[in-house]
Amino acid sequence: MRAKSGADLAAPVTVVHTHVHSIRLVDGKCAGAEALVARVLLQDDTAGFGFSMDLDATVARDMAAWDGHAKAAGKPLWRMLGGTRAEVPVMLDGEPALAPDWEALHRGMVARRYQLVRIDPFAWGALEKVQTIVAAAAKLGTPVALLAPNGHPWEIAWSAALAGDGGTVIVRGEPSSPSYPLAADPGSGVDWTLEPAFGAIRWQAPDAAM
């Protein structure tokens, strides 16, 4: 599956090539499920990667652009977003995430309706939307938790990178650890090697898409 290079990507980078590919997952309870994986190439040939278990190519491309942006800058994404702590708490919570409706969510936060703002970052899509929520919750002193809906390690890593200094990651099922260590390497912190199918992808060369 091929997608066009993206003026729709919000990361502050110039993407010169995009390729979106479908794979079958093998990890845990996601085994057998389909996911989309995106690769973007920046002007300096830096490659960034992203994914979507909701089969949303736009989300995968946006994630890939931010991964590439952080790699090109030589920094972990979580640090680029202002994070300072090396680990993010992980909690077990069965409550549903709040609907991806910014106006309703913001009104509820201002009215102090939530003891905990639970969001599914993959349902909100673009990184900027998630960061807006995290920042607004921090300003109001309301705890925020980002849901890894399938408990997949890729989801946990992405949620942890976006959680900021006050956020928590929610894992459905028993968390394997009370905290998640954030990666020190440049990029999003997602360990792509956890899914064998990722390494088998034959990524398209830029000139092949023309």
C-alpha positions as a Markdown table, in Angstrom:
| # | Residue | x | y | z |
|---|---|---|---|---|
| 1 | Met | 0.0 | 0.0 | 0.0 |
| 2 | Arg | 1.5 | 3.3 | -1.0 |
| 3 | Ala | 0.7 | 6.8 | 0.1 |
| 4 | Lys | 1.7 | 10.2 | -1.2 |
| 5 | Ser | 4.4 | 12.3 | 0.4 |
| 6 | Gly | 2.7 | 14.4 | 2.9 |
| 7 | Ala | 1.9 | 18.0 | 3.1 |
| 8 | Asp | -0.7 | 16.8 | 5.7 |
| 9 | Leu | 2.1 | 15.8 | 8.1 |
| 10 | Ala | 2.3 | 18.3 | 11.0 |
| 11 | Ala | 5.9 | 17.5 | 12.1 |
| 12 | Pro | 8.3 | 20.3 | 11.3 |
| 13 | Val | 10.1 | 18.4 | 8.6 |
| 14 | Thr | 10.0 | 18.1 | 4.8 |
| 15 | Val | 9.0 | 14.6 | 3.8 |
| 16 | Val | 10.2 | 13.6 | 0.3 |
| 17 | His | 8.9 | 10.0 | 0.3 |
| 18 | Thr | 6.3 | 7.9 | 2.1 |
| 19 | His | 5.6 | 4.2 | 2.0 |
| 20 | Val | 2.8 | 2.5 | 4.0 |
| 21 | His | 2.9 | -1.3 | 4.4 |
| 22 | Ser | 0.6 | -3.8 | 6.0 |
| 23 | Ile | 1.9 | -6.5 | 8.3 |
| 24 | Arg | 0.6 | -9.3 | 10.6 |
| 25 | Leu | 1.6 | -9.0 | 14.3 |
| 26 | Val | 2.8 | -11.8 | 16.4 |
| 27 | Asp | 3.2 | -10.2 | 19.8 |
| 28 | Gly | 0.9 | -11.3 | 22.7 |
| 29 | Lys | -2.8 | -10.9 | 22.4 |
| 30 | Cys | -2.3 | -8.9 | 19.1 |
| 31 | Ala | -1.0 | -12.0 | 17.4 |
| 32 | Gly | -2.7 | -12.4 | 14.0 |
| 33 | Ala | -3.9 | -8.8 | 13.9 |
| 34 | Glu | -3.1 | -6.5 | 11.0 |
| 35 | Ala | -1.2 | -3.2 | 11.5 |
| 36 | Leu | -0.1 | -0.5 | 9.1 |
| 37 | Val | 3.6 | 0.5 | 9.3 |
| 38 | Ala | 4.8 | 3.7 | 7.6 |
| 39 | Arg | 8.3 | 4.8 | 6.5 |
| 40 | Val | 9.0 | 8.4 | 5.6 |
| 41 | Leu | 12.2 | 9.8 | 4.2 |
| 42 | Leu | 13.3 | 13.3 | 5.0 |
| 43 | Gln | 15.3 | 15.7 | 2.8 |
| 44 | Asp | 18.6 | 14.5 | 4.5 |
| 45 | Asp | 17.6 | 10.8 | 3.9 |
| 46 | Thr | 16.7 | 10.3 | 7.5 |
| 47 | Ala | 14.1 | 7.5 | 7.8 |
| 48 | Gly | 11.3 | 7.7 | 10.3 |
| 49 | Phe | 8.8 | 5.0 | 11.1 |
| 50 | Gly | 5.3 | 4.9 | 12.5 |
| 51 | Phe | 2.4 | 2.4 | 12.9 |
| 52 | Ser | -1.4 | 2.1 | 13.3 |
| 53 | Met | -3.3 | -0.8 | 14.7 |
| 54 | Asp | -6.5 | 1.0 | 13.7 |
| 55 | Leu | -5.3 | 0.8 | 10.1 |
| 56 | Asp | -5.2 | 4.6 | 9.9 |
| 57 | Ala | -2.4 | 5.5 | 7.4 |
| 58 | Thr | -2.6 | 9.2 | 8.4 |
| 59 | Val | -1.7 | 8.3 | 12.0 |
| 60 | Ala | 1.1 | 6.0 | 10.9 |
| 61 | Arg | 2.6 | 8.7 | 8.6 |
| 62 | Asp | 2.3 | 11.4 | 11.3 |
| 63 | Met | 4.1 | 9.2 | 13.8 |
| 64 | Ala | 6.8 | 8.4 | 11.2 |
| 65 | Ala | 7.4 | 12.1 | 10.5 |
| 66 | Trp | 7.9 | 12.8 | 14.2 |
| 67 | Asp | 10.2 | 9.8 | 14.6 |
| 68 | Gly | 12.3 | 11.1 | 11.6 |
| 69 | His | 12.3 | 14.6 | 13.1 |
| 70 | Ala | 13.7 | 13.3 | 16.4 |
| 71 | Lys | 16.3 | 11.1 | 14.7 |
| 72 | Ala | 17.5 | 14.0 | 12.5 |
| 73 | Ala | 17.8 | 16.1 | 15.6 |
| 74 | Gly | 19.7 | 13.4 | 17.4 |
| 75 | Lys | 17.4 | 13.4 | 20.3 |
| 76 | Pro | 14.7 | 11.1 | 21.9 |
| 77 | Leu | 11.3 | 12.3 | 20.9 |
| 78 | Trp | 10.2 | 12.5 | 24.6 |
| 79 | Arg | 13.0 | 14.9 | 25.3 |
| 80 | Met | 12.1 | 17.0 | 22.3 |
| 81 | Leu | 8.5 | 17.3 | 23.7 |
| 82 | Gly | 9.9 | 18.7 | 26.9 |
| 83 | Gly | 10.1 | 15.5 | 29.0 |
| 84 | Thr | 12.7 | 15.2 | 31.7 |
| 85 | Arg | 12.0 | 12.0 | 33.6 |
| 86 | Ala | 13.6 | 8.7 | 32.5 |
| 87 | Glu | 10.6 | 6.5 | 33.3 |
| 88 | Val | 6.8 | 6.7 | 33.0 |
| 89 | Pro | 4.5 | 5.1 | 35.5 |
| 90 | Val | 2.3 | 2.2 | 34.2 |
| 91 | Met | -1.1 | 1.6 | 35.7 |
| 92 | Leu | -3.9 | -1.1 | 35.4 |
| 93 | Asp | -7.2 | 0.6 | 34.6 |
| 94 | Gly | -10.3 | -0.8 | 33.0 |
| 95 | Glu | -12.3 | 2.5 | 32.5 |
| 96 | Pro | -12.9 | 3.6 | 28.9 |
| 97 | Ala | -11.0 | 6.4 | 27.4 |
| 98 | Leu | -12.7 | 9.7 | 26.8 |
| 99 | Ala | -14.1 | 10.4 | 23.4 |
| 100 | Pro | -11.8 | 12.2 | 21.0 |
| 101 | Asp | -13.8 | 15.4 | 21.1 |
| 102 | Trp | -11.6 | 18.4 | 22.1 |
| 103 | Glu | -14.3 | 20.9 | 22.8 |
| 104 | Ala | -16.2 | 18.5 | 25.1 |
| 105 | Leu | -13.0 | 17.3 | 26.8 |
| 106 | His | -11.7 | 20.9 | 27.4 |
| 107 | Arg | -15.1 | 22.0 | 28.9 |
| 108 | Gly | -15.0 | 18.9 | 31.2 |
| 109 | Met | -11.4 | 19.6 | 32.3 |
| 110 | Val | -12.1 | 23.3 | 33.0 |
| 111 | Ala | -15.3 | 22.3 | 35.0 |
| 112 | Arg | -13.1 | 19.8 | 36.9 |
| 113 | Arg | -15.3 | 16.9 | 35.9 |
| 114 | Tyr | -12.5 | 14.4 | 35.7 |
| 115 | Gln | -10.3 | 13.0 | 38.4 |
| 116 | Leu | -8.2 | 11.4 | 35.7 |
| 117 | Val | -8.2 | 12.3 | 32.0 |
| 118 | Arg | -8.0 | 9.0 | 30.1 |
| 119 | Ile | -7.2 | 9.3 | 26.4 |
| 120 | Asp | -6.4 | 6.9 | 23.7 |
| 121 | Pro | -3.6 | 8.8 | 21.8 |
| 122 | Phe | -4.2 | 6.6 | 18.7 |
| 123 | Ala | -7.9 | 7.7 | 18.5 |
| 124 | Trp | -6.9 | 11.4 | 18.6 |
| 125 | Gly | -4.4 | 10.9 | 15.8 |
| 126 | Ala | -1.9 | 13.7 | 15.4 |
| 127 | Leu | 0.7 | 14.1 | 18.0 |
| 128 | Glu | -0.1 | 17.8 | 18.5 |
| 129 | Lys | -3.6 | 17.0 | 19.6 |
| 130 | Val | -2.3 | 14.7 | 22.3 |
| 131 | Gln | 0.2 | 17.2 | 23.4 |
| 132 | Thr | -2.5 | 19.9 | 23.7 |
| 133 | Ile | -4.5 | 17.6 | 26.0 |
| 134 | Val | -1.4 | 16.7 | 28.1 |
| 135 | Ala | -0.4 | 20.4 | 28.4 |
| 136 | Ala | -4.0 | 21.5 | 29.3 |
| 137 | Ala | -4.3 | 18.8 | 32.0 |
| 138 | Ala | -1.0 | 19.8 | 33.5 |
| 139 | Lys | -2.0 | 23.5 | 33.6 |
| 140 | Leu | -5.2 | 22.6 | 35.4 |
| 141 | Gly | -3.4 | 20.1 | 37.7 |
| 142 | Thr | -5.5 | 17.2 | 36.5 |
| 143 | Pro | -3.7 | 13.8 | 36.1 |
| 144 | Val | -3.6 | 12.4 | 32.5 |
| 145 | Ala | -3.2 | 8.8 | 31.4 |
| 146 | Leu | -2.5 | 7.6 | 27.9 |
| 147 | Leu | -4.1 | 4.3 | 27.0 |
| 148 | Ala | -2.2 | 1.6 | 25.1 |
| 149 | Pro | -5.4 | -0.1 | 24.0 |
| 150 | Asn | -4.0 | -3.4 | 22.9 |
| 151 | Gly | -1.1 | -3.5 | 25.4 |
| 152 | His | 1.3 | -3.9 | 22.5 |
| 153 | Pro | 4.9 | -2.8 | 23.3 |
| 154 | Trp | 4.8 | -0.4 | 20.3 |
| 155 | Glu | 1.7 | 1.3 | 21.8 |
| 156 | Ile | 3.2 | 1.5 | 25.2 |
| 157 | Ala | 6.4 | 3.0 | 23.9 |
| 158 | Trp | 4.5 | 5.7 | 21.9 |
| 159 | Ser | 2.2 | 6.5 | 24.7 |
| 160 | Ala | 5.1 | 6.8 | 27.1 |
| 161 | Ala | 6.9 | 9.2 | 24.8 |
| 162 | Leu | 3.9 | 11.5 | 24.7 |
| 163 | Ala | 3.0 | 11.3 | 28.4 |
| 164 | Gly | 5.1 | 14.3 | 29.5 |
| 165 | Asp | 6.4 | 14.6 | 33.0 |
| 166 | Gly | 3.1 | 14.2 | 34.7 |
| 167 | Gly | 1.3 | 11.5 | 32.6 |
| 168 | Thr | 0.8 | 7.8 | 33.1 |
| 169 | Val | 0.4 | 4.9 | 30.7 |
| 170 | Ile | -2.6 | 2.6 | 31.0 |
| 171 | Val | -2.1 | -1.0 | 29.9 |
| 172 | Arg | -5.1 | -3.3 | 29.6 |
| 173 | Gly | -4.3 | -6.5 | 31.5 |
| 174 | Glu | -1.7 | -6.9 | 34.1 |
| 175 | Pro | 1.3 | -4.6 | 33.4 |
| 176 | Ser | 4.6 | -6.4 | 33.3 |
| 177 | Ser | 6.3 | -3.5 | 35.2 |
| 178 | Pro | 5.1 | -0.6 | 37.4 |
| 179 | Ser | 7.0 | 1.8 | 35.1 |
| 180 | Tyr | 8.3 | 2.0 | 31.5 |
| 181 | Pro | 11.9 | 3.2 | 30.9 |
| 182 | Leu | 12.1 | 5.8 | 28.1 |
| 183 | Ala | 14.7 | 5.1 | 25.4 |
| 184 | Ala | 17.8 | 7.3 | 25.2 |
| 185 | Asp | 18.3 | 6.7 | 21.5 |
| 186 | Pro | 17.1 | 9.3 | 19.0 |
| 187 | Gly | 13.6 | 8.8 | 17.7 |
| 188 | Ser | 10.2 | 7.7 | 19.0 |
| 189 | Gly | 11.6 | 4.9 | 21.3 |
| 190 | Val | 9.6 | 2.2 | 19.5 |
| 191 | Asp | 11.5 | -1.1 | 19.3 |
| 192 | Trp | 10.6 | -2.2 | 15.7 |
| 193 | Thr | 12.5 | -5.5 | 16.1 |
| 194 | Leu | 9.8 | -6.9 | 18.4 |
| 195 | Glu | 7.7 | -7.7 | 15.3 |
| 196 | Pro | 9.6 | -10.0 | 12.9 |
| 197 | Ala | 7.4 | -8.9 | 10.0 |
| 198 | Phe | 8.8 | -5.4 | 10.2 |
| 199 | Gly | 12.2 | -6.6 | 9.4 |
| 200 | Ala | 10.9 | -8.4 | 6.3 |
| 201 | Ile | 9.3 | -5.3 | 4.7 |
| 202 | Arg | 10.8 | -4.5 | 1.3 |
| 203 | Trp | 10.6 | -0.7 | 1.5 |
| 204 | Gln | 10.0 | 1.1 | -1.7 |
| 205 | Ala | 12.8 | 3.3 | -3.1 |
| 206 | Pro | 11.8 | 6.9 | -3.8 |
| 207 | Asp | 12.3 | 6.6 | -7.5 |
| 208 | Ala | 10.1 | 3.5 | -7.6 |
| 209 | Ala | 7.1 | 5.6 | -6.6 |
| 210 | Met | 7.4 | 8.0 | -9.5 |
